[in-house]
Structures are given as structure tokens and as C-alpha cells.
């Protein structure tokens, strides 16, 4: 930016008594650009991107762990149902053995 200013204005700024009289149209563009430090500083922007990615990964891991807990619960319920089914089958077989009609 300084090099561009020197090329555009040169040393004429040294003799100016009113600073507003120095014409440097690019200054508005630079002011807008550097109002947002994240846009101006690449390291800050990268850090923000990393923070956002970390947050997303934490949410994803939490979701996976939650799903794992739900799957464990379903497996447990399935095992219980299987045991109850076997008990029912044995009980029904025992009950039916006394009442066999030929």
C-alpha cells in the first residue's frame, strides 16, 4: 500500500498544508478491506476456519457417540427379547406336551 501511495502521490505530500488535498483514491478500498481483521490477516482467517472445523468435528463425534449408545441399548433390548422368546418357546412346549391330542 505504501509503495502504491508513493507511486501515485510521490513526494508531493510533503509540501501539502491540508492533508485532505492529497488524492489517493485507493485508500477507500484499503480502508474497507482492512476494517475486517480476519479478511486482512490470513493467520486469523485460518484460525477462525480451524475453530469452526473443530466445532463441527466435536458435534459430529457427539452425534456418533449418541448413536453408539442408542445402538447398545437396541442390542440389549434385542438380547432381552431373544431370551424372553426362548423362555416362551420352552414354556409353550412344556404346556403343550401335557395336552397332546392324537
Secondary structure, DSSP 8 states (H G I E B T S, - for coil): -HHHHHHHHGGGGGG-SSGGGS--THHHHHHHHHHSHHHH-HHHHHHHHHHHHHHHHHHHHHHHHHHHHHHHHHHHHHHHHHHHHHHHHHHHHHHHHTT---
